[in-house]
């Protein structure tokens, strides 16, 4: 093979390698989702992220939902509070300063206390309920509220709730 032939071959290989790097990067980007499951941990049932609702969409659905109605969905949100007793519930962020109380299906799993302010993906059932004074006080006590704060709870409250079958927490 002549020098010109080798030079042409090496030029072709250089272009081919650049193309391979570009295609690898392109397909890697296509395969990624909003949440990287490989570096995350599931609590409860593992699930595939199918269609993440935005927090704004979830808030609109909660606001228009009558008490005792429900909706299956997945959404990504930030953890604002976790039960200090054993991680048996958590409160997550919604738009406009609202929050949702998350409990876990059949108390089948619990959440670690060190996930405050982390983004999580919830999978399960969203619903609206009217929470009794007794239940509000119980959750306030589990959340570490003072006796004075607990005593101020005197009326039932419309709450946004979620029964999670699974929660995905990024590492």
C-alpha positions as a LaTeX table, in Angstrom:
\begin{tabular}{lrrr}
\hline
Residue & $x$ (\AA) & $y$ (\AA) & $z$ (\AA) \\
\hline
Unk1 & 0.00 & 0.00 & 0.00 \\
Unk2 & 1.36 & 3.40 & $-0.92$ \\
Unk3 & 1.78 & 6.36 & 1.40 \\
Unk4 & $-1.19$ & 8.11 & $-0.26$ \\
Unk5 & $-3.33$ & 5.01 & 0.32 \\
Unk6 & $-2.38$ & 4.85 & 4.00 \\
Unk7 & $-3.03$ & 8.56 & 4.41 \\
Unk8 & $-6.50$ & 8.21 & 2.84 \\
Unk9 & $-7.29$ & 5.19 & 5.02 \\
Unk10 & $-6.21$ & 7.02 & 8.21 \\
Unk11 & $-8.30$ & 10.06 & 7.23 \\
Unk12 & $-11.31$ & 7.78 & 6.73 \\
Unk13 & $-10.75$ & 6.10 & 10.12 \\
Unk14 & $-10.45$ & 9.48 & 11.87 \\
Unk15 & $-13.77$ & 10.59 & 10.37 \\
Unk16 & $-15.34$ & 7.23 & 11.20 \\
Unk17 & $-14.20$ & 7.47 & 14.84 \\
Unk18 & $-15.60$ & 11.01 & 15.14 \\
Unk19 & $-18.90$ & 9.75 & 13.73 \\
Unk20 & $-18.98$ & 6.88 & 16.27 \\
Unk21 & $-18.33$ & 9.25 & 19.18 \\
Unk22 & $-21.09$ & 11.58 & 17.95 \\
Unk23 & $-23.60$ & 8.72 & 17.53 \\
Unk24 & $-22.74$ & 7.26 & 20.93 \\
Unk25 & $-23.33$ & 10.64 & 22.59 \\
Unk26 & $-26.54$ & 11.21 & 20.64 \\
Unk27 & $-28.08$ & 7.85 & 21.56 \\
Unk28 & $-26.95$ & 8.18 & 25.17 \\
Unk29 & $-28.84$ & 11.48 & 25.40 \\
Unk30 & $-31.94$ & 9.91 & 23.86 \\
Unk31 & $-31.89$ & 7.07 & 26.38 \\
Unk32 & $-31.69$ & 9.35 & 29.41 \\
Unk33 & $-34.84$ & 10.34 & 31.28 \\
Unk34 & $-35.49$ & 13.12 & 33.79 \\
Unk35 & $-34.43$ & 10.68 & 36.51 \\
Unk36 & $-31.44$ & 8.37 & 36.22 \\
Unk37 & $-32.74$ & 5.04 & 37.56 \\
Unk38 & $-29.28$ & 3.46 & 37.66 \\
Unk39 & $-28.07$ & 5.75 & 40.44 \\
Unk40 & $-31.36$ & 5.78 & 42.33 \\
Unk41 & $-33.02$ & 3.63 & 44.96 \\
Unk42 & $-36.58$ & 2.34 & 44.96 \\
Unk43 & $-38.69$ & 2.14 & 48.08 \\
Unk44 & $-41.81$ & 0.02 & 47.80 \\
Unk45 & $-42.58$ & $-1.43$ & 44.38 \\
Unk46 & $-40.17$ & $-0.74$ & 41.53 \\
Unk47 & $-41.85$ & 0.99 & 38.62 \\
Unk48 & $-41.05$ & 2.22 & 35.16 \\
Unk49 & $-41.35$ & 5.95 & 34.63 \\
Unk50 & $-44.03$ & 6.19 & 31.98 \\
Unk51 & $-45.44$ & 9.71 & 32.07 \\
Unk52 & $-44.32$ & 12.18 & 34.70 \\
Unk53 & $-46.96$ & 14.78 & 35.48 \\
Unk54 & $-45.61$ & 18.23 & 36.27 \\
Unk55 & $-46.23$ & 19.63 & 39.75 \\
Unk56 & $-48.42$ & 22.32 & 38.15 \\
Unk57 & $-50.59$ & 19.68 & 36.45 \\
Unk58 & $-50.84$ & 17.71 & 39.70 \\
Unk59 & $-51.89$ & 20.87 & 41.56 \\
Unk60 & $-54.61$ & 21.61 & 38.96 \\
Unk61 & $-55.90$ & 18.06 & 39.29 \\
Unk62 & $-55.91$ & 18.23 & 43.11 \\
Unk63 & $-57.68$ & 21.61 & 43.10 \\
Unk64 & $-60.52$ & 20.38 & 40.88 \\
Unk65 & $-60.83$ & 16.92 & 42.47 \\
Unk66 & $-63.80$ & 16.28 & 44.79 \\
Unk67 & $-63.22$ & 14.62 & 48.17 \\
Unk68 & $-62.93$ & 10.82 & 47.84 \\
Unk69 & $-62.08$ & 10.93 & 44.10 \\
Unk70 & $-58.67$ & 9.57 & 43.03 \\
Unk71 & $-56.24$ & 9.46 & 40.12 \\
Unk72 & $-53.28$ & 7.19 & 39.30 \\
Unk73 & $-50.19$ & 9.19 & 38.41 \\
Unk74 & $-46.44$ & 9.70 & 38.65 \\
Unk75 & $-44.79$ & 12.98 & 39.47 \\
Unk76 & $-41.47$ & 14.40 & 40.53 \\
Unk77 & $-41.40$ & 16.65 & 43.58 \\
Unk78 & $-39.30$ & 17.79 & 46.53 \\
Unk79 & $-39.58$ & 16.24 & 50.01 \\
Unk80 & $-40.40$ & 18.85 & 52.67 \\
Unk81 & $-40.87$ & 16.63 & 55.72 \\
Unk82 & $-40.51$ & 12.97 & 56.74 \\
Unk83 & $-42.06$ & 11.25 & 59.76 \\
Unk84 & $-39.43$ & 11.39 & 62.50 \\
Unk85 & $-40.79$ & 8.28 & 64.26 \\
Unk86 & $-40.12$ & 5.71 & 61.53 \\
Unk87 & $-40.51$ & 7.28 & 58.07 \\
Unk88 & $-44.13$ & 6.15 & 57.73 \\
Unk89 & $-45.23$ & 9.31 & 55.84 \\
Unk90 & $-43.78$ & 12.35 & 54.15 \\
Unk91 & $-44.94$ & 15.75 & 52.97 \\
Unk92 & $-44.01$ & 16.87 & 49.47 \\
Unk93 & $-44.01$ & 20.22 & 47.72 \\
Unk94 & $-46.71$ & 21.42 & 45.33 \\
Unk95 & $-46.93$ & 24.79 & 43.55 \\
Unk96 & $-48.35$ & 27.92 & 45.18 \\
Unk97 & $-47.07$ & 26.92 & 48.64 \\
Unk98 & $-49.33$ & 23.86 & 48.79 \\
Unk99 & $-48.20$ & 20.45 & 49.99 \\
Unk100 & $-49.35$ & 16.86 & 49.71 \\
Unk101 & $-49.29$ & 14.22 & 52.45 \\
Unk102 & $-47.79$ & 10.97 & 51.18 \\
Unk103 & $-48.46$ & 7.66 & 52.85 \\
Unk104 & $-47.27$ & 4.26 & 51.69 \\
Unk105 & $-49.55$ & 1.50 & 50.46 \\
Unk106 & $-50.44$ & $-0.88$ & 53.28 \\
Unk107 & $-47.55$ & 0.61 & 55.31 \\
Unk108 & $-45.47$ & $-1.78$ & 53.22 \\
Unk109 & $-42.36$ & 0.41 & 53.25 \\
Unk110 & $-40.86$ & 3.42 & 55.00 \\
Unk111 & $-38.68$ & 6.31 & 53.91 \\
Unk112 & $-35.28$ & 7.33 & 55.32 \\
Unk113 & $-35.24$ & 10.58 & 57.30 \\
Unk114 & $-32.26$ & 12.00 & 55.37 \\
Unk115 & $-34.14$ & 12.79 & 52.15 \\
Unk116 & $-35.35$ & 16.28 & 53.08 \\
Unk117 & $-35.17$ & 18.70 & 50.13 \\
Unk118 & $-34.40$ & 15.82 & 47.71 \\
Unk119 & $-36.34$ & 15.42 & 44.48 \\
Unk120 & $-38.22$ & 12.11 & 44.37 \\
Unk121 & $-40.54$ & 10.43 & 41.89 \\
Unk122 & $-43.82$ & 9.20 & 43.35 \\
Unk123 & $-45.90$ & 6.45 & 41.77 \\
Unk124 & $-49.39$ & 5.79 & 43.03 \\
Unk125 & $-52.79$ & 7.25 & 43.75 \\
Unk126 & $-53.53$ & 10.96 & 44.25 \\
Unk127 & $-56.70$ & 11.89 & 46.14 \\
Unk128 & $-58.31$ & 14.63 & 48.20 \\
Unk129 & $-59.59$ & 14.02 & 51.70 \\
Unk130 & $-60.82$ & 15.93 & 54.68 \\
Unk131 & $-58.42$ & 15.25 & 57.53 \\
Unk132 & $-59.85$ & 15.15 & 61.03 \\
Unk133 & $-58.45$ & 17.20 & 63.90 \\
Unk134 & $-57.23$ & 13.99 & 65.57 \\
Unk135 & $-55.33$ & 12.84 & 62.48 \\
Unk136 & $-53.78$ & 16.29 & 61.97 \\
Unk137 & $-52.62$ & 16.31 & 65.59 \\
Unk138 & $-51.22$ & 12.77 & 65.29 \\
Unk139 & $-49.17$ & 13.70 & 62.20 \\
Unk140 & $-48.02$ & 16.93 & 63.85 \\
Unk141 & $-46.79$ & 14.95 & 66.85 \\
Unk142 & $-44.97$ & 12.43 & 64.60 \\
Unk143 & $-43.44$ & 15.40 & 62.76 \\
Unk144 & $-41.92$ & 16.74 & 65.98 \\
Unk145 & $-44.25$ & 19.73 & 66.43 \\
Unk146 & $-44.49$ & 21.33 & 69.87 \\
Unk147 & $-47.49$ & 20.90 & 72.17 \\
Unk148 & $-48.43$ & 24.54 & 71.49 \\
Unk149 & $-48.41$ & 23.96 & 67.71 \\
Unk150 & $-50.48$ & 20.79 & 68.12 \\
Unk151 & $-53.01$ & 22.59 & 70.35 \\
Unk152 & $-53.64$ & 25.16 & 67.58 \\
Unk153 & $-55.10$ & 22.44 & 65.34 \\
Unk154 & $-58.84$ & 22.74 & 65.97 \\
Unk155 & $-60.68$ & 22.26 & 62.65 \\
Unk156 & $-60.80$ & 19.59 & 59.95 \\
Unk157 & $-58.82$ & 20.46 & 56.84 \\
Unk158 & $-59.10$ & 19.65 & 53.12 \\
Unk159 & $-55.82$ & 17.98 & 52.24 \\
Unk160 & $-54.08$ & 16.77 & 49.13 \\
Unk161 & $-52.94$ & 13.20 & 49.65 \\
Unk162 & $-51.02$ & 10.53 & 47.83 \\
Unk163 & $-50.81$ & 6.79 & 48.45 \\
Unk164 & $-47.48$ & 5.73 & 47.00 \\
Unk165 & $-46.95$ & 2.20 & 45.76 \\
Unk166 & $-43.34$ & 3.12 & 45.05 \\
Unk167 & $-40.92$ & 6.00 & 45.47 \\
Unk168 & $-37.73$ & 6.55 & 43.48 \\
Unk169 & $-35.02$ & 8.48 & 45.35 \\
Unk170 & $-31.88$ & 9.65 & 43.51 \\
Unk171 & $-28.57$ & 8.93 & 45.26 \\
\hline
\end{tabular}
